Amino acid sequence: MDVNFIDGSIAEAQIKGTDADMDLAVIAIPLNKLEDTTKNAIVIAQMGDSDALKLGESVIAIGNALGYGQSVTAGYVSALDREVTMQDGSVGVFIQTDAAINSGNSGGALVNSEGKVIGVNTLKVSSTGVEGIGFAIPINSTV
């Protein structure tokens, strides 16, 4: 699996773990496989506390919407502990947001106003009459 960085460099990643129900994977890239310019541009994300979220709190969804490159959308926490049944019948508990979550944003960070990661963007509801309903896996999730 290749990872594309914003500076245009590409590195091969190793899959360390997966959760098929949540459509989530943990990957690792050996630092010696990265160019110095790429390594120097990487900033370690600070983790927030998804249990401390409040309805109406500002959030920012970061991703690669539609494969166009890095994108950022803003919105609010619309609901907490929202149970959603996936197409395969499994049920997940998510943060609901009106920040745009589009194809390619999945796996990106949902951050609070302090820039701390409080969730991982994962899915949106898409159908006639539905607009602005996206979901993120809470960063404190143990499942």
LONURO-681039 format. One record per residue: residue number from 1; z negated, y negated, x of N, C-alpha, C in turn; residue in one letter. Coordinates in steps of 0.02 Angstrom, whole numbers. Layout:
+-----+--------+--------+--------+--------+--------+--------+--------+--------+--------+------+
: seq :     nw :     nv :     nu :    caw :    cav :    cau :     cw :     cv :     cu : type :
+-----+--------+--------+--------+--------+--------+--------+--------+--------+--------+------+
: NUM :      Z :      Y :      X :      Z :      Y :      X :      Z :      Y :      X :    A :
...
+-----+--------+--------+--------+--------+--------+--------+--------+--------+--------+------+
END
This chain:
+-----+--------+--------+--------+--------+--------+--------+--------+--------+--------+------+
: seq :     nw :     nv :     nu :    caw :    cav :    cau :     cw :     cv :     cu : type :
+-----+--------+--------+--------+--------+--------+--------+--------+--------+--------+------+
:   1 :      0 :     58 :     42 :      0 :      0 :      0 :      0 :    -62 :     45 :    M :
:   2 :     45 :   -108 :     30 :     49 :   -170 :     68 :     15 :   -227 :     31 :    D :
:   3 :    -16 :   -271 :     69 :    -47 :   -332 :     42 :    -10 :   -391 :     70 :    V :
:   4 :     11 :   -435 :     25 :     46 :   -496 :     45 :     -4 :   -554 :     45 :    N :
:   5 :     -8 :   -589 :    101 :    -53 :   -646 :    107 :    -15 :   -710 :     91 :    F :
:   6 :    -52 :   -763 :     74 :    -20 :   -826 :     54 :     22 :   -856 :    110 :    I :
:   7 :      6 :   -839 :    173 :     46 :   -866 :    229 :    110 :   -827 :    240 :    D :
:   8 :    123 :   -778 :    197 :    184 :   -739 :    202 :    178 :   -675 :    243 :    G :
:   9 :    122 :   -665 :    277 :    113 :   -604 :    316 :     97 :   -546 :    270 :    S :
:  10 :    111 :   -486 :    294 :    101 :   -424 :    255 :     62 :   -375 :    299 :    I :
:  11 :     14 :   -341 :    270 :    -25 :   -292 :    306 :    -35 :   -230 :    262 :    A :
:  12 :    -39 :   -173 :    295 :    -50 :   -111 :    258 :   -125 :   -102 :    245 :    E :
:  13 :   -141 :    -86 :    183 :   -211 :    -77 :    163 :   -225 :     -3 :    149 :    A :
:  14 :   -288 :     14 :    155 :   -311 :     81 :    138 :   -351 :     76 :     74 :    Q :
:  15 :   -340 :    123 :     28 :   -378 :    124 :    -34 :   -444 :    159 :    -20 :    I :
:  16 :   -499 :    124 :    -35 :   -566 :    150 :    -22 :   -598 :    180 :    -84 :    K :
:  17 :   -577 :    158 :   -143 :   -605 :    184 :   -205 :   -568 :    156 :   -264 :    G :
:  18 :   -570 :    192 :   -320 :   -536 :    169 :   -380 :   -579 :    183 :   -442 :    T :
:  19 :   -564 :    146 :   -494 :   -593 :    158 :   -561 :   -535 :    152 :   -609 :    D :
:  20 :   -506 :    208 :   -629 :   -447 :    208 :   -672 :   -461 :    175 :   -740 :    A :
:  21 :   -520 :    186 :   -768 :   -536 :    156 :   -833 :   -534 :     80 :   -831 :    D :
:  22 :   -555 :     51 :   -775 :   -557 :    -21 :   -769 :   -495 :    -48 :   -733 :    M :
:  23 :   -449 :     -4 :   -713 :   -388 :    -24 :   -677 :   -406 :    -65 :   -615 :    D :
:  24 :   -452 :    -37 :   -575 :   -480 :    -73 :   -519 :   -479 :    -29 :   -457 :    L :
:  25 :   -466 :    -59 :   -400 :   -468 :    -23 :   -337 :   -500 :    -67 :   -284 :    A :
:  26 :   -533 :    -36 :   -236 :   -560 :    -70 :   -178 :   -517 :    -50 :   -119 :    V :
:  27 :   -493 :   -100 :    -82 :   -449 :    -87 :    -25 :   -480 :   -116 :     38 :    I :
:  28 :   -455 :    -93 :     95 :   -478 :   -120 :    160 :   -418 :   -126 :    206 :    A :
:  29 :   -419 :   -178 :    246 :   -368 :   -189 :    296 :   -403 :   -196 :    363 :    I :
:  30 :   -386 :   -154 :    411 :   -417 :   -162 :    478 :   -400 :   -231 :    507 :    P :
:  31 :   -451 :   -266 :    531 :   -440 :   -334 :    557 :   -390 :   -336 :    614 :    L :
:  32 :   -386 :   -282 :    653 :   -339 :   -282 :    709 :   -266 :   -276 :    686 :    N :
:  33 :   -255 :   -266 :    622 :   -187 :   -263 :    593 :   -164 :   -332 :    568 :    K :
:  34 :   -209 :   -382 :    570 :   -192 :   -449 :    547 :   -178 :   -495 :    605 :    L :
:  35 :   -130 :   -540 :    594 :   -116 :   -592 :    644 :   -175 :   -641 :    645 :    E :
:  36 :   -186 :   -672 :    703 :   -242 :   -719 :    710 :   -238 :   -776 :    660 :    D :
:  37 :   -178 :   -801 :    647 :   -172 :   -857 :    599 :   -193 :   -835 :    530 :    T :
:  38 :   -178 :   -774 :    511 :   -198 :   -748 :    446 :   -274 :   -739 :    444 :    T :
:  39 :   -302 :   -708 :    496 :   -375 :   -697 :    499 :   -412 :   -764 :    495 :    K :
:  40 :   -388 :   -814 :    530 :   -422 :   -878 :    532 :   -418 :   -915 :    465 :    N :
:  41 :   -370 :   -898 :    423 :   -362 :   -931 :    358 :   -404 :   -897 :    303 :    A :
:  42 :   -429 :   -838 :    316 :   -468 :   -801 :    266 :   -539 :   -829 :    262 :    I :
:  43 :   -559 :   -843 :    201 :   -628 :   -866 :    188 :   -662 :   -813 :    145 :    V :
:  44 :   -721 :   -794 :    164 :   -758 :   -743 :    126 :   -784 :   -774 :     61 :    I :
:  45 :   -768 :   -742 :      6 :   -789 :   -766 :    -59 :   -864 :   -756 :    -68 :    A :
:  46 :   -897 :   -804 :   -100 :   -967 :   -797 :   -117 :   -972 :   -766 :   -186 :    Q :
:  47 :  -1017 :   -719 :   -195 :  -1026 :   -687 :   -259 :  -1074 :   -728 :   -303 :    M :
:  48 :  -1056 :   -733 :   -366 :  -1099 :   -766 :   -415 :  -1139 :   -715 :   -454 :    G :
:  49 :  -1166 :   -736 :   -509 :  -1208 :   -693 :   -551 :  -1179 :   -695 :   -621 :    D :
:  50 :  -1142 :   -643 :   -640 :  -1112 :   -642 :   -706 :  -1164 :   -636 :   -762 :    S :
:  51 :  -1224 :   -612 :   -745 :  -1277 :   -607 :   -796 :  -1304 :   -677 :   -814 :    D :
:  52 :  -1291 :   -727 :   -771 :  -1317 :   -794 :   -784 :  -1266 :   -838 :   -821 :    A :
:  53 :  -1207 :   -810 :   -837 :  -1155 :   -850 :   -871 :  -1178 :   -871 :   -940 :    L :
:  54 :  -1153 :   -928 :   -961 :  -1168 :   -954 :  -1028 :  -1102 :   -968 :  -1064 :    K :
:  55 :  -1101 :   -961 :  -1129 :  -1042 :   -977 :  -1169 :  -1023 :  -1050 :  -1156 :    L :
:  56 :   -959 :  -1062 :  -1149 :   -934 :  -1129 :  -1138 :   -933 :  -1151 :  -1066 :    G :
:  57 :   -959 :  -1109 :  -1020 :   -959 :  -1126 :   -949 :   -887 :  -1128 :   -924 :    E :
:  58 :   -872 :  -1176 :   -880 :   -805 :  -1181 :   -850 :   -792 :  -1124 :   -802 :    S :
:  59 :   -731 :  -1097 :   -804 :   -710 :  -1044 :   -757 :   -639 :  -1057 :   -734 :    V :
:  60 :   -622 :  -1028 :   -677 :   -555 :  -1033 :   -648 :   -531 :   -963 :   -633 :    I :
:  61 :   -470 :   -948 :   -657 :   -439 :   -882 :   -643 :   -388 :   -891 :   -587 :    A :
:  62 :   -395 :   -852 :   -535 :   -350 :   -855 :   -477 :   -310 :   -790 :   -476 :    I :
:  63 :   -246 :   -796 :   -462 :   -204 :   -736 :   -460 :   -135 :   -751 :   -433 :    G :
:  64 :    -89 :   -708 :   -453 :    -19 :   -712 :   -433 :     23 :   -702 :   -496 :    N :
:  65 :     16 :   -749 :   -542 :     47 :   -741 :   -608 :    122 :   -730 :   -603 :    A :
:  66 :    143 :   -675 :   -634 :    214 :   -655 :   -638 :    246 :   -647 :   -569 :    L :
:  67 :    206 :   -641 :   -517 :    233 :   -630 :   -450 :    262 :   -692 :   -419 :    G :
:  68 :    250 :   -751 :   -447 :    277 :   -813 :   -420 :    239 :   -838 :   -359 :    Y :
:  69 :    182 :   -811 :   -345 :    139 :   -835 :   -290 :     72 :   -856 :   -318 :    G :
:  70 :     30 :   -883 :   -274 :    -37 :   -900 :   -295 :    -37 :   -948 :   -354 :    Q :
:  71 :    -80 :   -934 :   -402 :    -86 :   -977 :   -461 :   -160 :   -984 :   -479 :    S :
:  72 :   -174 :  -1039 :   -512 :   -242 :  -1054 :   -533 :   -238 :  -1080 :   -605 :    V :
:  73 :   -279 :  -1053 :   -649 :   -285 :  -1080 :   -717 :   -359 :  -1090 :   -732 :    T :
:  74 :   -372 :  -1136 :   -777 :   -441 :  -1153 :   -793 :   -455 :  -1142 :   -866 :    A :
:  75 :   -517 :  -1130 :   -882 :   -537 :  -1120 :   -951 :   -612 :  -1116 :   -956 :    G :
:  76 :   -634 :  -1082 :  -1008 :   -705 :  -1077 :  -1023 :   -724 :  -1004 :  -1037 :    Y :
:  77 :   -788 :   -990 :  -1030 :   -813 :   -925 :  -1052 :   -814 :   -927 :  -1128 :    V :
:  78 :   -774 :   -885 :  -1160 :   -769 :   -883 :  -1233 :   -819 :   -835 :  -1264 :    S :
:  79 :   -835 :   -780 :  -1228 :   -882 :   -730 :  -1253 :   -909 :   -691 :  -1194 :    A :
:  80 :   -968 :   -664 :  -1203 :   -999 :   -621 :  -1152 :  -1008 :   -551 :  -1181 :    L :
:  81 :  -1008 :   -501 :  -1138 :  -1020 :   -432 :  -1158 :   -972 :   -410 :  -1213 :    D :
:  82 :   -909 :   -431 :  -1208 :   -859 :   -413 :  -1259 :   -834 :   -342 :  -1246 :    R :
:  83 :   -844 :   -298 :  -1295 :   -819 :   -229 :  -1290 :   -746 :   -227 :  -1311 :    E :
:  84 :   -705 :   -198 :  -1268 :   -633 :   -192 :  -1282 :   -612 :   -120 :  -1273 :    V :
:  85 :   -576 :    -93 :  -1321 :   -549 :    -25 :  -1316 :   -479 :    -30 :  -1286 :    T :
:  86 :   -469 :      5 :  -1230 :   -405 :      4 :  -1195 :   -357 :     54 :  -1228 :    M :
:  87 :   -294 :     50 :  -1206 :   -242 :     94 :  -1234 :   -258 :    168 :  -1226 :    Q :
:  88 :   -294 :    185 :  -1173 :   -310 :    256 :  -1161 :   -373 :    278 :  -1200 :    D :
:  89 :   -403 :    233 :  -1239 :   -461 :    249 :  -1279 :   -527 :    234 :  -1245 :    G :
:  90 :   -527 :    219 :  -1180 :   -589 :    202 :  -1147 :   -612 :    132 :  -1169 :    S :
:  91 :   -676 :    120 :  -1163 :   -705 :     56 :  -1184 :   -735 :     22 :  -1123 :    V :
:  92 :   -721 :    -42 :  -1116 :   -750 :    -82 :  -1062 :   -787 :   -141 :  -1091 :    G :
:  93 :   -832 :   -169 :  -1050 :   -870 :   -228 :  -1070 :   -849 :   -284 :  -1023 :    V :
:  94 :   -827 :   -340 :  -1053 :   -794 :   -392 :  -1014 :   -822 :   -462 :  -1029 :    F :
:  95 :   -805 :   -508 :   -984 :   -811 :   -579 :   -997 :   -746 :   -600 :  -1031 :    I :
:  96 :   -750 :   -633 :  -1088 :   -690 :   -659 :  -1121 :   -681 :   -732 :  -1101 :    Q :
:  97 :   -619 :   -751 :  -1084 :   -604 :   -819 :  -1064 :   -538 :   -842 :  -1095 :    T :
:  98 :   -532 :   -908 :  -1102 :   -468 :   -935 :  -1124 :   -426 :   -959 :  -1065 :    D :
:  99 :   -451 :   -950 :  -1003 :   -409 :   -963 :   -944 :   -352 :   -914 :   -946 :    A :
: 100 :   -292 :   -937 :   -933 :   -233 :   -893 :   -938 :   -237 :   -835 :   -889 :    A :
: 101 :   -235 :   -775 :   -916 :   -233 :   -713 :   -877 :   -164 :   -682 :   -892 :    I :
: 102 :   -119 :   -685 :   -844 :    -52 :   -660 :   -854 :    -39 :   -602 :   -806 :    N :
: 103 :     16 :   -567 :   -816 :     34 :   -513 :   -771 :     35 :   -540 :   -700 :    S :
: 104 :      1 :   -506 :   -656 :     -4 :   -529 :   -586 :    -71 :   -560 :   -571 :    G :
: 105 :   -105 :   -586 :   -622 :   -173 :   -613 :   -612 :   -224 :   -557 :   -610 :    N :
: 106 :   -206 :   -498 :   -636 :   -251 :   -442 :   -636 :   -273 :   -427 :   -565 :    S :
: 107 :   -337 :   -421 :   -554 :   -364 :   -409 :   -488 :   -384 :   -472 :   -452 :    G :
: 108 :   -364 :   -529 :   -479 :   -384 :   -593 :   -450 :   -455 :   -611 :   -470 :    G :
: 109 :   -481 :   -662 :   -438 :   -550 :   -682 :   -451 :   -555 :   -728 :   -512 :    A :
: 110 :   -609 :   -720 :   -549 :   -631 :   -768 :   -598 :   -692 :   -802 :   -567 :    L :
: 111 :   -688 :   -867 :   -555 :   -742 :   -902 :   -521 :   -774 :   -954 :   -566 :    V :
: 112 :   -836 :   -971 :   -551 :   -871 :  -1023 :   -588 :   -857 :  -1091 :   -557 :    N :
: 113 :   -888 :  -1143 :   -583 :   -875 :  -1211 :   -558 :   -899 :  -1222 :   -486 :    S :
: 114 :   -940 :  -1177 :   -461 :   -962 :  -1180 :   -391 :   -916 :  -1141 :   -345 :    E :
: 115 :   -863 :  -1109 :   -373 :   -817 :  -1070 :   -333 :   -843 :  -1000 :   -317 :    G :
: 116 :   -895 :   -978 :   -351 :   -923 :   -911 :   -339 :   -890 :   -862 :   -386 :    K :
: 117 :   -875 :   -803 :   -360 :   -841 :   -751 :   -400 :   -890 :   -722 :   -451 :    V :
: 118 :   -870 :   -728 :   -515 :   -913 :   -702 :   -568 :   -878 :   -646 :   -606 :    I :
: 119 :   -815 :   -633 :   -588 :   -778 :   -579 :   -622 :   -712 :   -565 :   -588 :    G :
: 120 :   -681 :   -510 :   -609 :   -615 :   -490 :   -585 :   -568 :   -489 :   -645 :    V :
: 121 :   -517 :   -532 :   -644 :   -469 :   -535 :   -699 :   -438 :   -467 :   -709 :    N :
: 122 :   -431 :   -447 :   -773 :   -406 :   -379 :   -784 :   -355 :   -373 :   -840 :    T :
: 123 :   -363 :   -407 :   -896 :   -316 :   -396 :   -951 :   -317 :   -454 :   -999 :    L :
: 124 :   -266 :   -455 :  -1043 :   -264 :   -505 :  -1096 :   -240 :   -471 :  -1160 :    K :
: 125 :   -256 :   -502 :  -1216 :   -231 :   -478 :  -1280 :   -165 :   -514 :  -1292 :    V :
: 126 :   -115 :   -476 :  -1309 :    -49 :   -505 :  -1319 :    -18 :   -477 :  -1382 :    S :
: 127 :    -12 :   -520 :  -1432 :     21 :   -501 :  -1494 :     34 :   -564 :  -1534 :    S :
: 128 :     73 :   -557 :  -1587 :     87 :   -614 :  -1630 :     22 :   -641 :  -1658 :    T :
: 129 :     13 :   -706 :  -1655 :    -47 :   -737 :  -1682 :   -105 :   -739 :  -1634 :    G :
: 130 :    -96 :   -714 :  -1572 :   -150 :   -714 :  -1523 :   -130 :   -759 :  -1465 :    V :
: 131 :   -175 :   -803 :  -1446 :   -162 :   -847 :  -1389 :   -227 :   -861 :  -1353 :    E :
: 132 :   -226 :   -855 :  -1287 :   -284 :   -875 :  -1248 :   -343 :   -828 :  -1250 :    G :
: 133 :   -330 :   -762 :  -1252 :   -385 :   -715 :  -1250 :   -375 :   -670 :  -1189 :    I :
: 134 :   -412 :   -685 :  -1136 :   -409 :   -647 :  -1074 :   -477 :   -617 :  -1058 :    G :
: 135 :   -477 :   -568 :  -1015 :   -540 :   -533 :   -999 :   -547 :   -522 :   -925 :    F :
: 136 :   -609 :   -522 :   -902 :   -626 :   -509 :   -833 :   -684 :   -461 :   -830 :    A :
: 137 :   -683 :   -418 :   -780 :   -738 :   -372 :   -768 :   -795 :   -413 :   -738 :    I :
: 138 :   -855 :   -412 :   -767 :   -911 :   -450 :   -739 :   -927 :   -425 :   -668 :    P :
: 139 :   -940 :   -472 :   -623 :   -954 :   -453 :   -553 :  -1017 :   -411 :   -547 :    I :
: 140 :  -1063 :   -416 :   -595 :  -1124 :   -376 :   -593 :  -1115 :   -308 :   -625 :    N :
: 141 :  -1055 :   -292 :   -649 :  -1043 :   -229 :   -683 :  -1057 :   -170 :   -637 :    S :
: 142 :  -1089 :   -119 :   -664 :  -1104 :    -59 :   -625 :  -1060 :     -1 :   -645 :    T :
: 143 :  -1016 :    -12 :   -693 :   -973 :     42 :   -716 :   -904 :     35 :   -687 :    V :
+-----+--------+--------+--------+--------+--------+--------+--------+--------+--------+------+
END
